[in-house]
Amino acid sequence: MDFGFSEEQNLLREQVSRFMTDACPLSVVRAQNGGFPDELWRQAADLGWLALIVPEAHGGLGLKWIDLAVVLEESGRGLSPLPILSQALAATAIGRCSGDDVKSEWLPQIATGDVVFGVGLYDDPTWIDPKGVGLEGGETLTGAKPFVSDATRATHLLLATRNRERLGLAIVDAGDVTLKAQPGIDRTKPFASVSLDRVKPLAAFAMSTADLAYLTDCGAVAVTLEAIGAAEATMALTTEYAKTRIQFDNPIGKYQGVKHRLADMFIDIESFKSLAYYAAWAVDDAPEELPRAASLAKAYAADAFARIGIDGVGLHGAIGFTAEYDAQLYLKRSKWVRSAFGDADYHYQRAAALGGL
């Protein structure tokens, strides 16, 4: 069995890496302040990244989440402001839960990037439970979703709803709702509170509790995949600084205290990387193993990346906290990763329960 990436997947990785270096370096990311240039979104669509997991019958490439993993990892390395994660989660939800008419209308537009989706599943991002979906569904929607990812830059929103005991998903036009940007530590990952007043959905369809759990797992896997690239970038940035920062007539990388912390970074990254790759493979090829795989990967990454972010800033010394240095950007991303789609405590407890403990 070949546990490595294919030649095509490695070529895709090189393509995304070049894009992040040439078209979307950190200087561009810094300038967006929570937005993203339309031309970058158009380039991502033209390169086929938004169509990767959309079925061929609906204008996509018909590939799998393990292929999307390459894009998420490399875009995470450069702290990409593009809402690729939300777009992929919307494609997954529509593909899994909706009927052919909804798929035929929306999946081709997702693949081409003509629509940009924000996603809101739970009313409280720290309460990962079907009871955490409170927006009342029906012919019209009235209520609020306090935490919707990428809502301020979306053309459409995919919102989880509840009609008594039945769960559902609704697609609404972002222009039909009232948005209030929420303060967040990482400006590349904006979210907003969405208020709805008798808004008629453009499409609505049922979602089971199993579907909700699956979509949550996909979100956790996607976040962890982005964290791989961001954590590796933190380690590379800090290693390079350790080679050039002179203290007591020697580069600080010469001292054991620095070497050990960099070694710990490497071990942690390699550990949750392997867990994340397995979880990404399980999304399509072993869905029965996805819940535990996703929880193990996200639990490890949530704590480990937070440590890496702190050490990255700490090993830079006082300048690591300044806005001019990039280390603090990765620390902010690590704080966002920590709670997205369930924190470490939630996922460790879930993994233990699924393992029979």
KETI-572845 format. One record per residue (C-alpha): residue number from 1; residue in three letters; chain; x, y, z. Coordinates in steps of 0.1 Angstrom, whole numbers, plus 2048, in hexadecimal, padded with zeros to 3 digits. Layout:
! residues N
seq, type, mol, xx, yy, zz
NUM, ALA, A, X, Y, Z .
...
This chain:
! residues 357
seq, type, mol, xx, yy, zz
1, MET, A, 800, 800, 800 .
2, ASP, A, 80D, 823, 7F7 .
3, PHE, A, 809, 83B, 813 .
4, GLY, A, 818, 858, 800 .
5, PHE, A, 808, 872, 7EB .
6, SER, A, 805, 86B, 7C5 .
7, GLU, A, 818, 87E, 7AB .
8, GLU, A, 7F9, 892, 7A2 .
9, GLN, A, 7F3, 89C, 7C6 .
10, ASN, A, 818, 8A7, 7CA .
11, LEU, A, 814, 8BC, 7AA .
12, LEU, A, 7F5, 8CC, 7B9 .
13, ARG, A, 809, 8D3, 7D9 .
14, GLU, A, 824, 8E5, 7C5 .
15, GLN, A, 809, 8F9, 7B2 .
16, VAL, A, 7F9, 905, 7D3 .
17, SER, A, 81B, 90C, 7E2 .
18, ARG, A, 825, 922, 7C4 .
19, PHE, A, 804, 934, 7C5 .
20, MET, A, 808, 93C, 7EA .
21, THR, A, 82C, 948, 7E4 .
22, ASP, A, 826, 95C, 7C5 .
23, ALA, A, 802, 968, 7C6 .
24, CYS, A, 7F9, 967, 7EB .
25, PRO, A, 818, 96D, 801 .
26, LEU, A, 814, 978, 825 .
27, SER, A, 817, 99D, 819 .
28, VAL, A, 7F7, 998, 805 .
29, VAL, A, 7E6, 985, 822 .
30, ARG, A, 7EE, 9A1, 83A .
31, ALA, A, 7DF, 9BB, 823 .
32, GLN, A, 7BD, 9AA, 821 .
33, ASN, A, 7B2, 9B1, 845 .
34, GLY, A, 797, 996, 844 .
35, GLY, A, 78F, 998, 81F .
36, PHE, A, 79E, 988, 800 .
37, PRO, A, 7A4, 994, 7DD .
38, ASP, A, 78B, 988, 7C3 .
39, GLU, A, 7A7, 981, 7AB .
40, LEU, A, 7B7, 968, 7C3 .
41, TRP, A, 796, 956, 7C7 .
42, ARG, A, 792, 955, 7A1 .
43, GLN, A, 7B5, 947, 79D .
44, ALA, A, 7AD, 92C, 7B7 .
45, ALA, A, 78E, 923, 7A4 .
46, ASP, A, 7A0, 923, 783 .
47, LEU, A, 7BA, 90B, 791 .
48, GLY, A, 79E, 8F3, 79B .
49, TRP, A, 7A3, 8F3, 7C0 .
50, LEU, A, 77E, 8FC, 7C7 .
51, ALA, A, 773, 8E0, 7B1 .
52, LEU, A, 789, 8C4, 7BF .
53, ILE, A, 76E, 8B2, 7D4 .
54, VAL, A, 750, 8BC, 7BE .
55, PRO, A, 744, 89E, 7AA .
56, GLU, A, 74B, 89E, 785 .
57, ALA, A, 726, 89C, 77E .
58, HIS, A, 723, 8BE, 78D .
59, GLY, A, 740, 8CF, 77D .
60, GLY, A, 75B, 8C5, 795 .
61, LEU, A, 77A, 8AF, 794 .
62, GLY, A, 76B, 893, 7A8 .
63, LEU, A, 78A, 88E, 7BF .
64, LYS, A, 78B, 887, 7E4 .
65, TRP, A, 793, 898, 805 .
66, ILE, A, 7B6, 88A, 805 .
67, ASP, A, 7BC, 89F, 7E5 .
68, LEU, A, 7AC, 8BD, 7F5 .
69, ALA, A, 7C4, 8B7, 812 .
70, VAL, A, 7E1, 8C3, 7FD .
71, VAL, A, 7D0, 8E4, 7F5 .
72, LEU, A, 7C6, 8EA, 819 .
73, GLU, A, 7E8, 8E2, 827 .
74, GLU, A, 7FB, 8F9, 80F .
75, SER, A, 7E2, 916, 811 .
76, GLY, A, 7E4, 913, 837 .
77, ARG, A, 80A, 916, 835 .
78, GLY, A, 806, 939, 826 .
79, LEU, A, 7E8, 942, 83D .
80, SER, A, 7D2, 945, 81D .
81, PRO, A, 7B5, 95D, 822 .
82, LEU, A, 7A0, 94A, 808 .
83, PRO, A, 781, 938, 816 .
84, ILE, A, 78B, 917, 807 .
85, LEU, A, 781, 904, 826 .
86, SER, A, 75E, 912, 828 .
87, GLN, A, 759, 90D, 803 .
88, ALA, A, 764, 8E8, 806 .
89, LEU, A, 74D, 8E3, 824 .
90, ALA, A, 730, 8F1, 811 .
91, ALA, A, 737, 8DB, 7F3 .
92, THR, A, 739, 8BC, 80A .
93, ALA, A, 718, 8C5, 81C .
94, ILE, A, 705, 8CB, 7FC .
95, GLY, A, 713, 8AC, 7EC .
96, ARG, A, 70A, 896, 809 .
97, CYS, A, 6E9, 8A4, 815 .
98, SER, A, 6D6, 8B4, 7F8 .
99, GLY, A, 6C3, 8A7, 7DA .
100, ASP, A, 6CD, 8A7, 7B6 .
101, ASP, A, 6BC, 8C8, 7AF .
102, VAL, A, 6D0, 8DB, 7CA .
103, LYS, A, 6F0, 8C9, 7C0 .
104, SER, A, 6EB, 8D2, 79B .
105, GLU, A, 6E5, 8F7, 7A4 .
106, TRP, A, 700, 8FD, 7BE .
107, LEU, A, 71D, 8E5, 7BA .
108, PRO, A, 727, 8F3, 797 .
109, GLN, A, 727, 916, 7A5 .
110, ILE, A, 73D, 90B, 7C3 .
111, ALA, A, 755, 8FA, 7AB .
112, THR, A, 759, 919, 796 .
113, GLY, A, 75B, 931, 7B4 .
114, ASP, A, 73D, 945, 7A7 .
115, VAL, A, 72E, 941, 7CA .
116, VAL, A, 742, 945, 7EA .
117, PHE, A, 733, 933, 808 .
118, GLY, A, 734, 93B, 82D .
119, VAL, A, 72A, 91E, 844 .
120, GLY, A, 719, 91E, 866 .
121, LEU, A, 711, 8FD, 876 .
122, TYR, A, 70F, 903, 89C .
123, ASP, A, 702, 921, 8AE .
124, ASP, A, 71E, 91E, 8C7 .
125, PRO, A, 740, 912, 8B8 .
126, THR, A, 749, 903, 8DA .
127, TRP, A, 72A, 8EE, 8DC .
128, ILE, A, 72E, 8D2, 8C3 .
129, ASP, A, 70D, 8C0, 8C6 .
130, PRO, A, 6ED, 8BE, 8B1 .
131, LYS, A, 6DC, 8D1, 8CD .
132, GLY, A, 6F4, 8ED, 8C4 .
133, VAL, A, 6E0, 8F4, 8A5 .
134, GLY, A, 6C5, 90D, 8AE .
135, LEU, A, 6BB, 921, 88F .
136, GLU, A, 696, 918, 887 .
137, GLY, A, 692, 90B, 864 .
138, GLY, A, 673, 90D, 84E .
139, GLU, A, 666, 920, 830 .
140, THR, A, 677, 93F, 83E .
141, LEU, A, 693, 943, 857 .
142, THR, A, 692, 95B, 874 .
143, GLY, A, 6AD, 95B, 88F .
144, ALA, A, 6D3, 95C, 891 .
145, LYS, A, 6F2, 949, 88B .
146, PRO, A, 70D, 959, 8A1 .
147, PHE, A, 72C, 949, 891 .
148, VAL, A, 72C, 944, 86B .
149, SER, A, 74E, 93F, 85B .
150, ASP, A, 758, 957, 83E .
151, ALA, A, 735, 967, 83F .
152, THR, A, 742, 98A, 839 .
153, ARG, A, 751, 980, 818 .
154, ALA, A, 738, 966, 80C .
155, THR, A, 71E, 969, 7F1 .
156, HIS, A, 709, 94E, 801 .
157, LEU, A, 706, 93D, 823 .
158, LEU, A, 700, 919, 82C .
159, LEU, A, 6EF, 917, 84E .
160, ALA, A, 6E5, 8FA, 864 .
161, THR, A, 6C0, 8FC, 86F .
162, ARG, A, 6A8, 8EA, 886 .
163, ASN, A, 683, 8E2, 880 .
164, ARG, A, 679, 8D3, 8A1 .
165, GLU, A, 68F, 8B4, 8A4 .
166, ARG, A, 699, 8B3, 87F .
167, LEU, A, 6B9, 8C4, 873 .
168, GLY, A, 6BE, 8D4, 851 .
169, LEU, A, 6D4, 8EA, 83C .
170, ALA, A, 6C9, 90A, 82B .
171, ILE, A, 6DA, 91F, 810 .
172, VAL, A, 6D4, 944, 813 .
173, ASP, A, 6E0, 962, 800 .
174, ALA, A, 6F9, 976, 815 .
175, GLY, A, 6E8, 996, 809 .
176, ASP, A, 6C7, 98B, 81A .
177, VAL, A, 6D5, 98A, 83D .
178, THR, A, 6E4, 9A2, 855 .
179, LEU, A, 709, 99C, 85C .
180, LYS, A, 71E, 9A8, 879 .
181, ALA, A, 742, 9A0, 878 .
182, GLN, A, 74E, 98F, 898 .
183, PRO, A, 770, 997, 8A7 .
184, GLY, A, 789, 97C, 8A2 .
185, ILE, A, 7AE, 976, 8A9 .
186, ASP, A, 7B6, 96B, 886 .
187, ARG, A, 7AB, 983, 86B .
188, THR, A, 7B1, 969, 84F .
189, LYS, A, 794, 955, 85F .
190, PRO, A, 777, 96E, 863 .
191, PHE, A, 755, 965, 86F .
192, ALA, A, 735, 978, 875 .
193, SER, A, 714, 978, 888 .
194, VAL, A, 6F8, 973, 86F .
195, SER, A, 6D5, 980, 877 .
196, LEU, A, 6B7, 974, 862 .
197, ASP, A, 694, 983, 860 .
198, ARG, A, 67C, 96E, 84C .
199, VAL, A, 696, 965, 833 .
200, LYS, A, 68B, 94D, 818 .
201, PRO, A, 6A6, 933, 812 .
202, LEU, A, 6B2, 92E, 7EE .
203, ALA, A, 6B3, 909, 7F6 .
204, ALA, A, 6AC, 8F4, 815 .
205, PHE, A, 6B2, 8CE, 81B .
206, ALA, A, 6B2, 8B6, 838 .
207, MET, A, 6D1, 8AC, 84B .
208, SER, A, 6D4, 88F, 864 .
209, THR, A, 6E8, 88F, 884 .
210, ALA, A, 700, 878, 872 .
211, ASP, A, 704, 891, 856 .
212, LEU, A, 70B, 8AD, 86F .
213, ALA, A, 725, 898, 880 .
214, TYR, A, 735, 890, 85F .
215, LEU, A, 737, 8B4, 855 .
216, THR, A, 746, 8BE, 876 .
217, ASP, A, 760, 8A3, 872 .
218, CYS, A, 768, 8B0, 84F .
219, GLY, A, 76C, 8D3, 85D .
220, ALA, A, 783, 8C6, 879 .
221, VAL, A, 798, 8B3, 85F .
222, ALA, A, 79A, 8D2, 849 .
223, VAL, A, 7A5, 8E8, 866 .
224, THR, A, 7C0, 8CF, 86F .
225, LEU, A, 7CD, 8CD, 84C .
226, GLU, A, 7D1, 8F2, 84A .
227, ALA, A, 7E2, 8F1, 86C .
228, ILE, A, 7FD, 8D9, 85E .
229, GLY, A, 809, 8F3, 845 .
230, ALA, A, 806, 910, 85E .
231, ALA, A, 819, 8FD, 879 .
232, GLU, A, 835, 8F3, 860 .
233, ALA, A, 838, 917, 855 .
234, THR, A, 83B, 921, 87A .
235, MET, A, 857, 908, 87F .
236, ALA, A, 869, 913, 85F .
237, LEU, A, 866, 937, 868 .
238, THR, A, 873, 931, 88B .
239, THR, A, 88F, 91A, 880 .
240, GLU, A, 89C, 934, 867 .
241, TYR, A, 89B, 94F, 882 .
242, ALA, A, 8AE, 938, 89A .
243, LYS, A, 8CA, 934, 880 .
244, THR, A, 8CE, 95A, 87C .
245, ARG, A, 8C7, 969, 89E .
246, ILE, A, 8E9, 96D, 8B0 .
247, GLN, A, 8EA, 96C, 8D6 .
248, PHE, A, 90A, 969, 8EA .
249, ASP, A, 91E, 967, 8C9 .
250, ASN, A, 90A, 949, 8BC .
251, PRO, A, 8EA, 942, 8A9 .
252, ILE, A, 8CF, 93A, 8C3 .
253, GLY, A, 8C8, 91A, 8B0 .
254, LYS, A, 8E8, 90D, 8BE .
255, TYR, A, 8DA, 90B, 8E1 .
256, GLN, A, 8C9, 8EB, 8ED .
257, GLY, A, 8AB, 8FE, 8FB .
258, VAL, A, 8A3, 90B, 8D9 .
259, LYS, A, 8AB, 8EA, 8C7 .
260, HIS, A, 894, 8D6, 8DE .
261, ARG, A, 876, 8ED, 8D8 .
262, LEU, A, 87B, 8EB, 8B2 .
263, ALA, A, 87E, 8C5, 8B5 .
264, ASP, A, 85D, 8C4, 8C9 .
265, MET, A, 84D, 8D9, 8AD .
266, PHE, A, 858, 8C0, 893 .
267, ILE, A, 84C, 8A1, 8A7 .
268, ASP, A, 82A, 8B1, 8AD .
269, ILE, A, 825, 8BB, 889 .
270, GLU, A, 82E, 899, 87C .
271, SER, A, 817, 889, 895 .
272, PHE, A, 7F7, 89C, 88D .
273, LYS, A, 800, 89D, 868 .
274, SER, A, 7FE, 877, 865 .
275, LEU, A, 7DD, 878, 879 .
276, ALA, A, 7CF, 893, 862 .
277, TYR, A, 7D8, 881, 842 .
278, TYR, A, 7C7, 861, 84E .
279, ALA, A, 7A8, 874, 858 .
280, ALA, A, 7A7, 885, 835 .
281, TRP, A, 7AA, 863, 825 .
282, ALA, A, 78E, 856, 83B .
283, VAL, A, 775, 871, 830 .
284, ASP, A, 770, 85F, 80F .
285, ASP, A, 77F, 83D, 813 .
286, ALA, A, 777, 833, 837 .
287, PRO, A, 75B, 849, 844 .
288, GLU, A, 754, 831, 860 .
289, GLU, A, 777, 839, 86E .
290, LEU, A, 774, 85E, 868 .
291, PRO, A, 765, 869, 88A .
292, ARG, A, 782, 85B, 89F .
293, ALA, A, 79C, 864, 885 .
294, ALA, A, 790, 888, 883 .
295, SER, A, 78F, 88C, 8A9 .
296, LEU, A, 7B2, 87E, 8AE .
297, ALA, A, 7C0, 895, 893 .
298, LYS, A, 7AE, 8B4, 89F .
299, ALA, A, 7B4, 8AE, 8C4 .
300, TYR, A, 7DA, 8AA, 8BF .
301, ALA, A, 7DC, 8C7, 8A7 .
302, ALA, A, 7C8, 8DF, 8BD .
303, ASP, A, 7E0, 8DD, 8DA .
304, ALA, A, 800, 8D7, 8C6 .
305, PHE, A, 7FC, 8F4, 8AE .
306, ALA, A, 7F4, 90B, 8CB .
307, ARG, A, 816, 901, 8DB .
308, ILE, A, 828, 905, 8BA .
309, GLY, A, 819, 928, 8B5 .
310, ILE, A, 823, 932, 8D8 .
311, ASP, A, 847, 924, 8D4 .
312, GLY, A, 84A, 934, 8B2 .
313, VAL, A, 843, 956, 8C1 .
314, GLY, A, 857, 94F, 8E0 .
315, LEU, A, 877, 944, 8CE .
316, HIS, A, 876, 965, 8BA .
317, GLY, A, 878, 977, 8DB .
318, ALA, A, 866, 998, 8E0 .
319, ILE, A, 865, 9A0, 8BB .
320, GLY, A, 84F, 981, 8B5 .
321, PHE, A, 832, 994, 8C5 .
322, THR, A, 835, 9B2, 8AE .
323, ALA, A, 81E, 9B6, 890 .
324, GLU, A, 83C, 9B9, 878 .
325, TYR, A, 846, 995, 87D .
326, ASP, A, 832, 978, 86E .
327, ALA, A, 836, 961, 88D .
328, GLN, A, 818, 972, 89E .
329, LEU, A, 802, 96B, 880 .
330, TYR, A, 807, 946, 884 .
331, LEU, A, 801, 948, 8A9 .
332, LYS, A, 7DF, 958, 8A1 .
333, ARG, A, 7D7, 93C, 889 .
334, SER, A, 7E0, 922, 8A3 .
335, LYS, A, 7C7, 932, 8BB .
336, TRP, A, 7AC, 931, 8A1 .
337, VAL, A, 7B3, 90C, 899 .
338, ARG, A, 7B1, 903, 8BE .
339, SER, A, 78B, 908, 8C1 .
340, ALA, A, 77F, 903, 89D .
341, PHE, A, 768, 8E5, 899 .
342, GLY, A, 76F, 8DA, 8BC .
343, ASP, A, 78C, 8E0, 8D4 .
344, ALA, A, 7A5, 8C6, 8E1 .
345, ASP, A, 790, 8BC, 8FF .
346, TYR, A, 771, 8B5, 8EA .
347, HIS, A, 784, 8A0, 8D1 .
348, TYR, A, 799, 88C, 8EA .
349, GLN, A, 779, 884, 8FE .
350, ARG, A, 767, 87A, 8DD .
351, ALA, A, 784, 865, 8D1 .
352, ALA, A, 785, 853, 8F3 .
353, ALA, A, 760, 84D, 8F2 .
354, LEU, A, 762, 83F, 8CE .
355, GLY, A, 77E, 829, 8D9 .
356, GLY, A, 769, 81A, 8F5 .
357, LEU, A, 778, 82C, 912 .
